[in-house]
Amino acid sequence: MSYLRPRIQQKLDGMVARVQELLAQSADPKLLEKPERLASLQRELGMTTPVVERYRVYQRCLEDLAGHRALLDGGDRELAELARLELPGLEQQGQQLAEQLVDDLLADQGDDRRDCIVEIRAGTGGEEAGLFARDLCTIYQRYAARRGWAFEPMHSTPTEQGGFKEIVFALRGRSVFYAMQFESGGHRVQRVPETEAKGRVHTSAATVAVLPEVEEVEIEIRSEDLKVDTFRASGAGGQHVNKTESAVRLTHIPTGTVVACQEERSQLKNKQRALALLRARIYEAQKRAVDAARAAERKEQVGSGDRSDRIRTYNFPQDRLTDHRLNRNFSLTQILEGKLEIVIEALQFHERERRIEAL
């Protein structure tokens, strides 16, 4: 007897085999010469081992259940009675472990456990759109602080009134992409701008792109495929601004992808962060190409991540945030404080149901 569907059990058996393979690979002394590869193996082990250990507990629970049921049909009445009393607790434990294992598998799909890079760009609305882009960044920064994530600025293009035409930052922590992936799309704001003398409500927009951060071993970027330009940083930054050419712009010649980073004083650190952003964009482009191919085969759009879709409206006069995917309203005041979990958890619930059906 099993509380897991056969396909799910097969996936868990595969994870057991994978852990054994990773342990064998990480024991190879030659890996000491490849610290990045060793770190990648250890990271995968760290993510996979807890699931495998829970699966082994589940398997022992099933063995105990089978032993107790066998005692019910045995000749020893005292042992049979003890087994009958303990069976409900074991059955409940087995069901709970099975549910937890399903959750583990769902949370381990695709890019869920990765860190992410967030790109926010002002859309229609002029200066007000730039201020809205800044407000979105503040919301995510506060949410990251609530979750204990690291917030690392990478690049920004400020506007005259203190907003951003574009701002890029990295978020690092536990299952960051699993939460932040739902933020990709078009965001619309309805409010009275600071520059509006007549008190009229304006509508502005910004777009958010959430990219999973990938390892160097996953996306190889050859130095000969890169054009590297350095320039002086702009915007806030004190004496450092316009004094040294620490900002870096990278152009990936094969794809034409261009990224920049200027937030660090060190040119080397800016280049490292720019490379991380470049890998994320190339990975995202490859993933979307695969999704599009699958969608064409199935004659429907699957996981396109179309950023032109409007996913959310921030209505300041009515203190209301509307998520159009859920068709639900939330308190805008709470969202501005960084309490995004009330929206994200609802989106995760719907995503979980969809993934269970897919499994």
N, C-alpha and C positions, 0 to 999 in steps of 0.2 A: 504494500500500500504506500502511496505517496501523495502528498498534498500539492505537488508541483506538476505542471503540465510537462509532458515528455520533452518538448522542444526546450523549455527552460532548464530542465535537468541536464540535457545534452550540453547546453551552454556552460553550465556550472562544471560539468565534467571536463570540458575544454579548458576552463580556467585553472582547474587542478593541474592538468598537464602543462599548462603554460607556466605556472609557478615553478614547477620542477625544472622546466627548461631554463627559466630565468636564473634560478639558483645555480644551475650548472654553468651557465654563461658567465655569471658574475664571479665565479670561483676561478676563472681563467686568469693567470698572472699577467698575461699580455695586456689585459684591460687597464692595468696601471699606467700604461703608456697612452691610453685614450680616456682621459678623465671625463670628457663630455659623454661618451658612450656609456661609461660606468655609471655616471649620474643618471642617465636616461633609464638604464636597467633598474637601478635602485628606486627610482621614482615609480616605475611601473610595478615593481614588487611591493612598494608601499601602498599602492592603490588596490592591488589585486589580492594580496595576502589576507587582509581582514575578511573579505568576502569568502575566500576559500576556507578560512577557519570557521566561519559561521556555517558554511555548508557541511563541514565535518561534524559540527555539533548537531546539525539537523539529521545527518545520517546516523549518528549514535542514538538520537532520539527515536528514529524509526526502528532501529535494532531493539531498543528497549520495549517499544510498543509491540513488536512481533513476539518478543519473549513473554510479555505479560499476557498477550492473547493466547499463547500456547498453554500457559498455566491454567487458563480458564477451563480448558478441555482436559486437564490432567486429573489424576486420581487424588491428589492432595487437596482436600477441601479448604484447609486453613490457608495454604498458599494461593488457592484460587480466589478466596475472599480478599486477601491482601491485594492481589492483582486487580480485582474488580474495583477496589477503592482507589487505586493509584492510576487507573487507566484514564479517567477524565482529565487529570492534570497533565499527563503525558500527551494526550490528544490536543489539548489546548496549546501546550508548548510547541508541538509539531506544526500546528496551524500558524502560530505567531512567527516561528522561525521561517516558514515558507513565505509569509507575507514580507518579512524583512529581506529575504533573499531576492524576491521580485523587485522590491524597492532598490536594493543594491544594484541589480542589473539595469534597471531603468536609469539610475543616476550615473551609470558607467557607460551609457551609450554615447557614441560619437565624441564630441568635444566637451562634454559636460564638465569634466574635472579640470579642464584647462584654465589658466589665467586668461585675461582678455585685454584687448586694446579697444578703447572707445573713441570714436571720432564724432564730434558734434559740429554741424555746419549751419550757419544762419541761412534761412530761406527767404521767402517773400516777406516784406515788411520793413526793409531798410534798417535804420539804427535800432528800432524796437525788436527786430528779429535777432540782432546781435546781442541785445540785452537778455532776450529769452534764451539764447544759446548759453549765455553766462549762467542764468538761473538753473538751467538743466544740469550744467556742470556742478553747481553748488549742491543740487539735490543728490546727485550721484556721489559726491564727495562725502556728504553727511551720511548717506546710506552705507557707504564703504566703512566709515568710522563706526557705525552701529554694528556692522558685521565683523569688525576687526580686520578688514582688508587693508593692504597697502595701496596708497594712491600716489602714482608717480607721473607728474606732468612730462609731456614729450615735445609738444609743439603747439604754438598758438599764434593767431593773427588777430590782434586787438582792433577795436573800432575806436572812434574818437570819443565816444561817450562811456567807455568802460566796458563795452560788451566784447563779443568775439565774432569775427567772420568765420573762424574755424578754431577749434581747440581739440587736441588729441592727448589722451593720457592712458596709462596702463593701470589695471586693477589686478592685484595678486592676493590670493588667499584660498580658502577652502571652497571648491566647487563654484568659482566665480562665474564662469561662462554659463553654467546651468541656470543661474538667476538672471544674469544680465542679458542673455540672448533675446529675451522678450522685449527689450527696449529698442531693438532695431526697427526703424520705420519713420514715418512722418509724425511730428508732434506739432499741434496747433495751439496757440494761446489767444484768448480773448480777454482784453483788459484795456484800461485807460493808460496810455503811455505817459511817462513823466514829462514829455515835451508837448502833450496835448492840452492846449489852453481852454478849450470848450468842454472838456470832460467827456468826449465821445469815446466809445469803446472801439478799439481797432482789433483786427485779426492779423496775426503774424504767424510765421512757421519756422521750424528748424527740422533738420533731419539728423537721426542718430544711426550710426553704424557700429555694431559690436562685433569685433573680429577675434576669433580664438588665437591665442599666442602659441606659436609652434617652435619646436626645438630646431637648432641648426642642422641636426642630423636628419630631420624630416624634409626640410626645404633647403637644398644646397644652392648657394648663390656664389658663382665663380667670380673672382676678382676682375677677370677680363670682361665680364658682362656688366660691370658697374662703371658709371661715370660719377666721380665724386667732386662736388663743388663745396667750397667753404665761403662763409660770408659772416658779416657782423650781425649779432642778435639785435632784435628790435623789441620795443615795448618796455614794460616795467622790468627793472633789473639793476637799478643803481649805477654805480661807476662802471660795472662790467659792460653795460650796453654800449655798443658802437666803439669799444676800445680794442677788442681782439676778435679775430675771425674764428670764433669757436663754434658757430652754428654750421651745420652740415646738411647738404642736400644730396640725395642719392638718386640716380636715374638708372633703372634696370633696363638695359638696352634691348634685350629680346622681347620684353612685354611693354616697354614704354612707361612703366610705372615709376612715378616720382614721389619721393617722401622727403620730409625735412624734420630736423630736430634742433632746437636751440635753447632748451631749458637748463642745460647744464653749463657750468663754466668751462668744463674740459671738452676739448674737441673730440677726444677719444671716446668719452662717455656718450656724447651726442651721436657719434657714429654708431656705437653699439646699440643705442636705442632706436636709431633710424633703421638699422639692419633688422631689428626685431619687428618694427612696423612694416618694413618691406616684405619680410617673410610672411607676416600675417595677411597682408593684402594679396600676395601671390597665392597663398594657401586658400584664401577665401574665393579667389577667382577660379581656381581649379575645382574647388568643391561645388561652386555654383554651376560650372560647366558639366560636372558629373550629374548634378541634380537635374539640369535641363535635359540631358540625354535620357535619363531615366523617365522623366516626365513625358518626353516625346514617345518613348516606347509604350508607356501606359496610357497615352493620350489624355493626360491631365497634368496640371502643374503641381509639383510636389516640392515643398521646401525651397521655393525660389528665393525667399528673403528679399522680395521686391521692396526697395526702400521708398518707393513713391506712394505706397499705401499709407493712409492716415490711420494711425493706431490709437491716438489719444488726443483729447482736447482738455486744455487747462482753462477753465472759466473762472476768472478772478471775481467779477461782480457777484456771482452766485456761490463762491467758495466751493466749486464743484470740479472734480476731475472725472472725466468720462473715458473709460477704456472701451473702444468700439468693438474689440474682439469679444469682450465679455458682455457688452451691452449693459454695463453696470456703472454706477456713480460712486465716488469716494470723496472723502473730505480733502479738499485741496490744501487746507492748512496743515494737515498731518503730512501730506506728501512733501510740502515745502520744507518740513522739518527733517526730511530724510526717511520717513517711515514708509518706504516703498514696499515693505514686505506684505502689507495688506493687499496690494494689487498683485505682486509677483506670486505670492502663494496661491491666489485664485487661478492665475494663469498656469502655474505648475500643476495644479489639480487637473485641469482640463488636458494638459499635455500628458500627464500620467495615464489618464483614461485612454487617450489615443494610443499611447505606446503599448499599453497592456493589450489592446485589441490587435496591434501589429505583431506582438509576440505570439 
